[in-house]
């Protein structure tokens, strides 16, 4: 599956932003999806994941309660709604696909995801 992330931009602290990730192909519903991010000088880290059906989600503690991941299998798209943004949320955000049913504590790692989008920059100003 090929992935294309979009929706990044510059937003003030406390603001909101929604990222989208469009997938090619007819097998989008076979994949659990995830969002990762990489801040300058830091390793890429897991942000949120969603099961192939959308009925199960998993979040990093740092974004829990502020970010919401969702998907629309009819549109081959996964979303990341980000709220109460903080300067420390500044990073390049990547969507990724995992050919499996779910994302959980064990699989919320880069090595479990086989397909990646190109990344979209999110900058939160203070």
DSSP file (Angstrom, degrees, kcal/mol; ACC not computed):
  #  RESIDUE AA STRUCTURE BP1 BP2  ACC     N-H-->O    O-->H-N    N-H-->O    O-->H-N    TCO  KAPPA ALPHA  PHI   PSI    X-CA   Y-CA   Z-CA
    1    1 A X              0   0    0      0, 0.0     2,-0.4     0, 0.0    96,-0.1   0.000 360.0 360.0 360.0 140.0    0.0    0.0    0.0
    2    2 A X        -     0   0    0     22,-0.2    22,-2.3   113,-0.1     2,-0.4  -0.862 360.0-156.6-105.5 140.8    1.2    3.5   -0.8
    3    3 A X  E     -A   23   0A   0    113,-0.4     2,-0.4    -2,-0.4   115,-0.4  -0.913  13.0-170.4-124.0 142.3    0.5    6.3    1.6
    4    4 A X  E     -A   22   0A   0     18,-2.0    18,-2.5    -2,-0.4     2,-0.3  -0.943  12.1-160.1-133.7 110.2    0.3   10.1    1.2
    5    5 A X  E     +A   21   0A   0     -2,-0.4     2,-0.3    16,-0.2    16,-0.2  -0.630  19.3 159.0 -90.6 148.6    0.1   12.3    4.3
    6    6 A X  E     +A   20   0A   0     14,-2.6    14,-2.6    -2,-0.3   114,-0.1  -0.953  34.1  76.1-154.7 171.0   -1.2   15.8    4.3
    7    7 A X        +     0   0    0     -2,-0.3    11,-0.3     1,-0.3    -1,-0.1   0.380  57.2 138.3 104.7  -3.4   -2.6   18.5    6.5
    8    8 A X        +     0   0    0     12,-0.1     2,-0.3    85,-0.1    -1,-0.3  -0.177  19.0 125.6 -68.8 168.3    0.4   19.8    8.3
    9    9 A X  E     -d  122   0B   0    112,-0.7   114,-2.9   111,-0.1     2,-0.5  -0.985  58.3 -56.8 171.0-166.0    1.1   23.4    9.0
   10   10 A X  E     +d  123   0B   0     -2,-0.3     2,-0.3   112,-0.2   114,-0.2  -0.907  51.9 167.0-107.6 131.2    1.9   26.1   11.6
   11   11 A X  E     -d  124   0B   0    112,-2.6   114,-2.4    -2,-0.5     2,-0.1  -0.981  34.0-109.8-142.1 150.5   -0.5   26.5   14.5
   12   12 A X  E >   -d  125   0B   0     -2,-0.3     3,-2.3   112,-0.2    73,-0.2  -0.447  49.9 -83.0 -78.1 154.8   -0.4   28.3   17.8
   13   13 A X  T 3  S+     0   0    0    112,-2.5    73,-0.2     1,-0.3    -1,-0.1  -0.298 119.6  28.9 -55.1 137.1   -0.2   26.5   21.1
   14   14 A X  T 3  S+     0   0    0     71,-3.2    70,-0.6     1,-0.3    -1,-0.3   0.250 100.3 115.5  92.0 -12.1   -3.6   25.4   22.2
   15   15 A X    <   -     0   0    0     -3,-2.3    70,-2.1    70,-0.2     2,-0.3  -0.080  58.5-121.0 -83.7-175.3   -4.8   25.1   18.6
   16   16 A X        +     0   0    0     67,-0.2     2,-0.3    68,-0.2    67,-0.2  -0.875  22.6 177.2-129.0 158.1   -6.0   22.2   16.5
   17   17 A X  E     - B   0  82A   0     65,-2.3    65,-3.3    -2,-0.3     2,-0.5  -0.972  17.1-145.0-156.5 146.3   -5.0   20.5   13.3
   18   18 A X  E     - B   0  81A   0     -2,-0.3     2,-0.3   -11,-0.3    63,-0.2  -0.972  12.2-159.9-120.6 124.0   -6.2   17.5   11.4
   19   19 A X  E     - B   0  80A   0     61,-2.6    61,-2.2    -2,-0.5     2,-0.3  -0.732   6.4-160.4 -95.9 148.2   -3.8   15.3    9.4
   20   20 A X  E     -AB   6  79A   0    -14,-2.6   -14,-2.6    -2,-0.3     2,-0.4  -0.934   8.0-164.8-125.8 152.3   -5.0   13.0    6.7
   21   21 A X  E     -AB   5  78A   0     57,-1.9    57,-2.1    -2,-0.3     2,-0.4  -0.923   9.4-159.8-138.7 111.6   -3.3   10.0    5.1
   22   22 A X  E     -AB   4  77A   0    -18,-2.5   -18,-2.0    -2,-0.4     2,-0.4  -0.766   8.0-155.9 -94.8 134.6   -4.6    8.7    1.8
   23   23 A X  E     -A    3   0A   0     53,-3.0   -20,-0.2    -2,-0.4     2,-0.2  -0.855   6.3-138.6-111.6 144.4   -3.8    5.1    0.8
   24   24 A X        +     0   0    0    -22,-2.3   -22,-0.2    -2,-0.4     3,-0.2  -0.576  60.2  40.6 -92.5 161.7   -3.8    3.7   -2.7
   25   25 A X  S    S-     0   0    0     -2,-0.2     3,-0.4     1,-0.2    -2,-0.1  -0.072  85.6 -88.6  92.5 168.1   -5.1    0.3   -3.6
   26   26 A X  S    S+     0   0    0      1,-0.2     3,-0.3     2,-0.1    -1,-0.2   0.388 109.3  72.6 -97.6   1.9   -8.2   -1.8   -2.7
   27   27 A X    >   +     0   0    0     -3,-0.2     3,-2.3     1,-0.2     4,-0.3   0.149  53.8 117.7-106.7  20.4   -6.7   -3.5    0.4
   28   28 A X  G >  S+     0   0    0     -3,-0.4     3,-1.9     1,-0.3    -1,-0.2   0.870  72.5  60.0 -54.2 -38.7   -6.7   -0.6    2.8
   29   29 A X  G 3  S+     0   0    0     -3,-0.3    -1,-0.3     1,-0.3    -2,-0.1   0.551  93.1  66.9 -71.4  -5.9   -9.1   -2.4    5.1
   30   30 A X  G <  S+     0   0    0     -3,-2.3     2,-0.4     2,-0.0    -1,-0.3   0.587  93.7  78.3 -82.5 -11.3   -6.5   -5.2    5.5
   31   31 A X    <   -     0   0    0     -3,-1.9     2,-0.3    -4,-0.3    68,-0.2  -0.824  68.6-143.8-110.7 134.0   -4.2   -2.9    7.3
   32   32 A X  E     -E   98   0B   0     66,-2.8    66,-3.1    68,-0.5     2,-0.3  -0.669  33.9-144.1 -76.2 149.5   -4.0   -1.5   10.8
   33   33 A X  E     -EF  97  50B   0     17,-2.2    17,-2.7    -2,-0.3     2,-0.3  -0.857  18.8-175.0-123.9 153.4   -2.7    2.1   10.6
   34   34 A X  E     -EF  96  49B   0     62,-2.6    62,-2.5    -2,-0.3     2,-0.4  -0.969  18.2-140.7-142.9 159.7   -0.5    4.2   12.7
   35   35 A X  E     +EF  95  48B   0     13,-3.0    12,-2.8    -2,-0.3    13,-1.6  -0.981  23.2 177.3-118.3 135.5    0.8    7.7   13.1
   36   36 A X  E     -EF  94  46B   0     58,-3.0    58,-2.7    -2,-0.4     2,-0.3  -0.826   9.4-156.6-125.5 167.0    4.4    8.4   14.2
   37   37 A X  E     -EF  93  45B   0      8,-2.5     8,-3.2    -2,-0.3     2,-0.4  -0.994   7.1-158.9-146.3 154.4    6.4   11.6   14.6
   38   38 A X  E     -E   92   0B   0     54,-2.2    54,-2.3    -2,-0.3     2,-0.2  -0.950   9.0-161.2-137.0 116.2   10.0   12.7   14.6
   39   39 A X    >   -     0   0    0      4,-0.5     3,-2.3    -2,-0.4    52,-0.1  -0.563  44.9 -76.1 -88.3 156.9   11.2   15.9   16.2
   40   40 A X  T 3  S+     0   0    0      1,-0.3    -1,-0.1    -2,-0.2     3,-0.1  -0.287 118.4   6.5 -56.3 129.8   14.5   17.5   15.2
   41   41 A X  T 3  S+     0   0    0      1,-0.3     2,-0.3    -3,-0.1    -1,-0.3   0.529 114.0  99.7  77.4   5.2   17.4   15.6   16.9
   42   42 A X  S <  S-     0   0    0     -3,-2.3    -1,-0.3     1,-0.0     2,-0.1  -0.812  75.8-102.4-122.5 163.0   15.1   12.9   18.2
   43   43 A X        -     0   0    0     -2,-0.3    -4,-0.5     1,-0.1     2,-0.2  -0.420  47.9 -92.1 -77.1 157.1   14.1    9.4   17.2
   44   44 A X        -     0   0    0     -6,-0.2     2,-0.3    -2,-0.1    -6,-0.2  -0.501  50.0-164.2 -69.5 138.0   10.8    8.7   15.5
   45   45 A X  E     -F   37   0B   0     -8,-3.2    -8,-2.5    -2,-0.2     2,-0.1  -0.920  21.8-104.1-129.5 152.5    8.2    7.8   18.0
   46   46 A X  E     +F   36   0B   0     -2,-0.3   -10,-0.2    62,-0.3     3,-0.1  -0.457  34.3 171.2 -71.6 142.3    4.7    6.2   18.0
   47   47 A X  E     -     0   0B   0    -12,-2.8    13,-2.6     1,-0.4     2,-0.3   0.710  58.4 -18.9-116.1 -54.4    1.7    8.6   18.3
   48   48 A X  E     -FG  35  59B   0    -13,-1.6   -13,-3.0    11,-0.2    -1,-0.4  -0.993  50.9-162.9-158.7 153.1   -1.5    6.6   17.7
   49   49 A X  E     -FG  34  58B   0      9,-2.6     9,-2.1    -2,-0.3     2,-0.3  -0.975   2.2-163.2-141.4 156.1   -2.7    3.5   16.1
   50   50 A X  E     -FG  33  57B   0    -17,-2.7   -17,-2.2    -2,-0.3     7,-0.2  -0.998  24.2-113.8-141.8 142.7   -6.1    2.1   14.8
   51   51 A X    >   -     0   0    0      5,-2.7     3,-0.5    -2,-0.3    51,-0.2  -0.162  37.4-101.4 -70.1 167.8   -7.3   -1.4   14.0
   52   52 A X  T 3  S+     0   0    0     49,-2.7   -21,-0.2     1,-0.3    50,-0.1   0.806 124.6  41.9 -62.9 -29.1   -8.3   -2.4   10.5
   53   53 A X  T 3  S-     0   0    0     48,-0.4    -1,-0.3   -23,-0.1    20,-0.1   0.613 109.1-122.0 -92.6 -13.3  -11.9   -2.0   11.3
   54   54 A X  S <  S+     0   0    0     -3,-0.5    17,-0.1     2,-0.2    -2,-0.1   0.482  83.4 109.9  88.6   2.6  -11.6    1.2   13.3
   55   55 A X  S    S+     0   0    0      1,-0.1     2,-0.4    -5,-0.0    -3,-0.1   0.491  72.2  52.3 -92.8  -0.8  -13.0   -0.3   16.5
   56   56 A X        +     0   0    0      2,-0.0    -5,-2.7    -5,-0.0     2,-0.3  -0.996  62.6 176.8-137.1 132.7   -9.8   -0.3   18.5
   57   57 A X  E     -G   50   0B   0     -2,-0.4     2,-0.3    -7,-0.2    -7,-0.2  -0.904  10.2-164.8-131.0 160.0   -7.3    2.5   19.0
   58   58 A X  E     -G   49   0B   0     -9,-2.1    -9,-2.6    -2,-0.3     2,-0.3  -0.990  10.1-167.4-146.7 138.1   -4.1    2.9   21.0
   59   59 A X  E     -G   48   0B   0     -2,-0.3   -11,-0.2   -11,-0.2     2,-0.2  -0.917  26.6-112.3-129.0 149.6   -2.3    6.1   21.9
   60   60 A X    >>  -     0   0    0    -13,-2.6     3,-1.6    -2,-0.3     4,-1.1  -0.523  36.7-118.1 -68.3 147.1    1.0    7.2   23.3
   61   61 A X  T 34 S+     0   0    0      1,-0.3     3,-0.3     2,-0.2    -1,-0.1   0.830 110.7  65.3 -58.5 -32.0    0.7    8.7   26.8
   62   62 A X  T 34 S+     0   0    0      1,-0.2    -1,-0.3     3,-0.0   -15,-0.1   0.698 113.9  28.7 -67.3 -19.3    2.0   12.0   25.6
   63   63 A X  T X> S+     0   0    0     -3,-1.6     3,-2.4   -16,-0.2     4,-2.2   0.456  84.7 128.4-119.2  -4.8   -1.1   12.6   23.3
   64   64 A X  T 3< S+     0   0    0     -4,-1.1     4,-0.1    -3,-0.3   -16,-0.0  -0.296  81.1  15.1 -59.2 132.1   -3.8   10.6   25.1
   65   65 A X  T 34 S+     0   0    0      2,-0.5    -1,-0.3     1,-0.1     3,-0.1   0.255 125.5  60.3  87.2 -12.8   -6.9   12.8   25.6
   66   66 A X  T <4 S+     0   0    0     -3,-2.4    17,-1.5     1,-0.2     2,-0.3   0.697  99.0  50.5-113.9 -33.1   -5.6   15.4   23.0
   67   67 A X  E  <  -C   82   0A   0     -4,-2.2    -2,-0.5    15,-0.2     2,-0.4  -0.809  60.6-164.4-110.7 149.3   -5.3   13.5   19.8
   68   68 A X  E     -C   81   0A   0     13,-2.5    13,-3.1    -2,-0.3     2,-0.4  -0.989   4.8-157.3-134.5 126.2   -7.9   11.2   18.1
   69   69 A X  E     +C   80   0A   0     -2,-0.4     2,-0.3    11,-0.2    11,-0.2  -0.818  22.9 160.0 -99.3 141.6   -7.1    8.7   15.3
   70   70 A X  E     -C   79   0A   0      9,-1.7     9,-3.1    -2,-0.4     2,-0.3  -0.942  19.5-152.0-150.0 169.7   -9.9    7.6   13.0
   71   71 A X  E     -C   78   0A   0     -2,-0.3     2,-0.4     7,-0.3     7,-0.2  -0.990  12.6-154.3-147.3 154.8  -10.3    6.0    9.6
   72   72 A X  E > > -C   77   0A   0      5,-2.9     5,-1.9    -2,-0.3     3,-1.0  -0.906   9.5-172.1-128.2 100.3  -12.8    5.9    6.7
   73   73 A X  T 3 5S+     0   0    0     -2,-0.4     3,-0.4     1,-0.3   -44,-0.2   0.773  85.0  61.2 -68.5 -24.8  -12.3    2.6    4.8
   74   74 A X  T 3 5S+     0   0    0      1,-0.2    -1,-0.3    -3,-0.1   -45,-0.0   0.796 113.9  36.5 -69.2 -26.8  -14.6    3.7    2.1
   75   75 A X  T < 5S-     0   0    0     -3,-1.0    -1,-0.2     2,-0.2    -2,-0.2   0.351 106.0-126.2-104.8   3.2  -12.3    6.6    1.4
   76   76 A X  T   5 +     0   0    0     -4,-0.5   -53,-3.0    -3,-0.4     2,-0.4   0.900  68.1 129.4  53.2  43.7   -9.0    4.7    2.0
   77   77 A X  E   < -BC  22  72A   0     -5,-1.9    -5,-2.9   -55,-0.2     2,-0.4  -0.981  45.4-163.1-136.1 140.6   -8.1    7.4    4.5
   78   78 A X  E     -BC  21  71A   0    -57,-2.1   -57,-1.9    -2,-0.4     2,-0.3  -0.945  17.3-157.7-118.4 145.7   -6.9    7.6    8.1
   79   79 A X  E     -BC  20  70A   0     -9,-3.1    -9,-1.7    -2,-0.4     2,-0.4  -0.838  15.4-158.4-122.6 155.4   -7.0   10.8   10.1
   80   80 A X  E     -BC  19  69A   0    -61,-2.2   -61,-2.6    -2,-0.3     2,-0.6  -0.891  11.5-162.7-132.8 105.7   -5.3   12.3   13.1
   81   81 A X  E     -BC  18  68A   0    -13,-3.1   -13,-2.5    -2,-0.4     2,-0.5  -0.788  12.3-165.2 -87.4 120.0   -7.2   15.0   14.9
   82   82 A X  E     +BC  17  67A   0    -65,-3.3   -65,-2.3    -2,-0.6     2,-0.3  -0.922  11.7 171.7-113.3 127.3   -4.9   17.0   17.1
   83   83 A X        +     0   0    0    -17,-1.5   -67,-0.2    -2,-0.5   -68,-0.2  -0.834  56.7  27.1-129.6 168.3   -6.1   19.3   19.8
   84   84 A X  S    S-     0   0    0    -70,-0.6    -1,-0.2    -2,-0.3   -69,-0.2   0.900  84.6-160.2  47.3  47.1   -4.6   21.3   22.7
   85   85 A X        -     0   0    0    -70,-2.1   -71,-3.2   -73,-0.2     2,-0.3  -0.233  10.1-160.6 -65.3 145.0   -1.4   21.4   20.7
   86   86 A X    >   -     0   0    0    -73,-0.2     3,-2.4    -3,-0.1     4,-0.3  -0.854  32.8-110.2-121.1 156.1    1.9   22.1   22.5
   87   87 A X  G >  S+     0   0    0     -2,-0.3     3,-1.8     1,-0.3    37,-0.3   0.837 117.5  63.7 -54.8 -31.9    5.2   23.3   21.2
   88   88 A X  G 3  S+     0   0    0      1,-0.3    -1,-0.3   -49,-0.0   -49,-0.0   0.570  88.3  69.7 -72.6  -6.1    6.6   19.9   22.0
   89   89 A X  G <  S+     0   0    0     -3,-2.4    -1,-0.3     2,-0.0     2,-0.2   0.526  71.0 120.4 -82.7  -6.2    4.2   18.4   19.4
   90   90 A X    <   +     0   0    0     -3,-1.8     2,-0.3    -4,-0.3    33,-0.2  -0.413  41.1 107.0 -61.4 124.8    6.3   20.0   16.7
   91   91 A X  E    S- H   0 122B   0     31,-2.0    31,-2.8    -2,-0.2     2,-0.6  -0.972  75.7 -80.1-177.8 170.5    7.6   17.3   14.4
   92   92 A X  E     -EH  38 121B   0    -54,-2.3   -54,-2.2    -2,-0.3     2,-0.4  -0.867  48.9-146.7 -88.2 127.5    7.3   15.7   11.1
   93   93 A X  E     -EH  37 120B   0     27,-3.1    27,-2.1    -2,-0.6     2,-0.4  -0.837  14.9-169.1-103.3 133.0    4.3   13.3   11.2
   94   94 A X  E     -E   36   0B   0    -58,-2.7   -58,-3.0    -2,-0.4     2,-0.3  -0.936  12.5-146.6-120.6 139.9    4.3   10.1    9.3
   95   95 A X  E     -E   35   0B   0     -2,-0.4    22,-2.5   -60,-0.2     2,-0.3  -0.797  22.5-174.8 -98.9 153.1    1.5    7.6    8.7
   96   96 A X  E     -EI  34 116B   0    -62,-2.5   -62,-2.6    -2,-0.3     2,-0.4  -0.979  15.8-138.3-147.1 154.8    2.3    4.0    8.4
   97   97 A X  E     -EI  33 115B   0     18,-2.4    18,-1.5    -2,-0.3    17,-1.5  -0.924   8.4-167.2-121.4 142.7    0.5    0.7    7.6
   98   98 A X  E     -E   32   0B   0    -66,-3.1   -66,-2.8    -2,-0.4     2,-2.7  -0.990  24.3-133.6-129.7 122.1    0.7   -2.7    9.3
   99   99 A X  S    S+     0   0    0     -2,-0.4     2,-0.3   -68,-0.2   -68,-0.2  -0.429  76.8  84.7 -79.1  75.3   -0.8   -5.7    7.5
  100  100 A X  S    S-     0   0    0     -2,-2.7   -68,-0.5   -70,-0.1    -2,-0.2  -0.933  87.1-101.0-160.9 175.9   -2.5   -7.0   10.6
  101  101 A X  S    S+     0   0    0     -2,-0.3   -49,-2.7   -50,-0.1   -48,-0.4   0.890  88.6  13.4 -78.6 -39.6   -5.7   -6.5   12.6
  102  102 A X        -     0   0    0    -51,-0.2     2,-0.4   -70,-0.1   -70,-0.2  -0.789  52.6-135.4-135.7 169.4   -4.7   -4.2   15.4
  103  103 A X        +     0   0    0     -2,-0.3     2,-0.2   -47,-0.1   -54,-0.1  -0.999  39.9 154.2-124.3 128.0   -2.1   -1.9   17.0
  104  104 A X     >  -     0   0    0     -2,-0.4     4,-1.1   -54,-0.1   -46,-0.1  -0.709  59.6 -69.5-139.7-168.8   -1.5   -2.4   20.7
  105  105 A X  T  4 S+     0   0    0      1,-0.2     3,-0.3    -2,-0.2   -47,-0.0   0.868 129.5  46.1 -57.1 -38.8    1.2   -1.8   23.3
  106  106 A X  T  4 S+     0   0    0      1,-0.2    -1,-0.2     2,-0.0    -3,-0.0   0.893 117.9  39.9 -72.0 -40.1    3.5   -4.5   21.8
  107  107 A X  T  4 S+     0   0    0      1,-0.2     2,-2.2    -3,-0.1    -1,-0.2   0.355  79.8 106.7 -96.6   5.5    3.1   -3.5   18.1
  108  108 A X     <  +     0   0    0     -4,-1.1     2,-0.3    -3,-0.3   -62,-0.3  -0.324  62.3 101.1 -80.5  57.2    3.3    0.3   18.6
  109  109 A X  S >  S-     0   0    0     -2,-2.2     3,-1.7     1,-0.1     4,-0.3  -0.976  83.1-114.6-141.9 151.1    6.8    0.4   17.2
  110  110 A X  G >  S+     0   0    0     -2,-0.3     3,-2.2     1,-0.3    -1,-0.1   0.861 109.7  64.4 -52.2 -41.3    8.3    1.2   13.8
  111  111 A X  G 3  S+     0   0    0      1,-0.3    -1,-0.3    -3,-0.0    -3,-0.1   0.664  96.0  57.9 -64.7 -16.4    9.5   -2.3   13.2
  112  112 A X  G <  S+     0   0    0     -3,-1.7     2,-0.5    -5,-0.2    -1,-0.3   0.480  93.4  79.3 -91.0  -2.8    5.9   -3.6   13.0
  113  113 A X    <   -     0   0    0     -3,-2.2   -15,-0.2    -4,-0.3     3,-0.0  -0.919  52.7-177.7-112.7 127.7    4.9   -1.3   10.2
  114  114 A X        +     0   0    0    -17,-1.5     2,-0.4    -2,-0.5   -16,-0.2   0.677  64.9  51.5 -99.3 -19.0    5.9   -2.1    6.7
  115  115 A X  E     -I   97   0B   0    -18,-1.5   -18,-2.4  -113,-0.0     2,-0.4  -0.966  63.5-172.8-126.2 138.4    4.6    0.8    4.6
  116  116 A X  E     -I   96   0B   0     -2,-0.4  -113,-0.4   -20,-0.2   -20,-0.2  -0.960  16.5-136.5-133.0 145.0    5.3    4.5    5.3
  117  117 A X        -     0   0    0    -22,-2.5  -113,-0.2    -2,-0.4     3,-0.1  -0.301  36.8-101.7 -85.7-179.6    4.1    7.8    3.9
  118  118 A X        -     0   0    0   -115,-0.4   -24,-0.1     1,-0.1  -114,-0.1   0.592  59.9-113.8 -86.5 -11.1    6.4   10.8    3.2
  119  119 A X        -     0   0    0    -24,-0.1     2,-0.4     1,-0.1   -25,-0.2   0.164  17.5-131.2  94.1 147.2    5.7   12.8    6.3
  120  120 A X  E     - H   0  93B   0    -27,-2.1   -27,-3.1  -114,-0.1     2,-0.3  -0.999  23.7-119.5-137.4 135.2    4.0   16.2    6.9
  121  121 A X  E     - H   0  92B   0     -2,-0.4  -112,-0.7   -29,-0.2     2,-0.5  -0.560  24.0-172.0 -81.9 131.3    5.5   19.0    9.0
  122  122 A X  E     -dH   9  91B   0    -31,-2.8   -31,-2.0    -2,-0.3     2,-0.5  -0.991   3.8-174.9-119.6 124.2    3.6   20.2   12.1
  123  123 A X  E     -d   10   0B   0   -114,-2.9  -112,-2.6    -2,-0.5     2,-0.6  -0.980   6.6-165.4-123.1 124.2    4.9   23.3   13.8
  124  124 A X  E     -d   11   0B   0     -2,-0.5     2,-0.3   -37,-0.3  -112,-0.2  -0.937  11.2-154.2-111.2 118.0    3.3   24.6   17.1
  125  125 A X  E      d   12   0B   0   -114,-2.4  -112,-2.5    -2,-0.6   -38,-0.0  -0.665 360.0 360.0 -93.8 146.5    4.4   28.1   18.0
  126  126 A X              0   0    0     -2,-0.3    -1,-0.1  -114,-0.2  -114,-0.1   0.445 360.0 360.0 -90.9 360.0    4.3   29.3   21.6
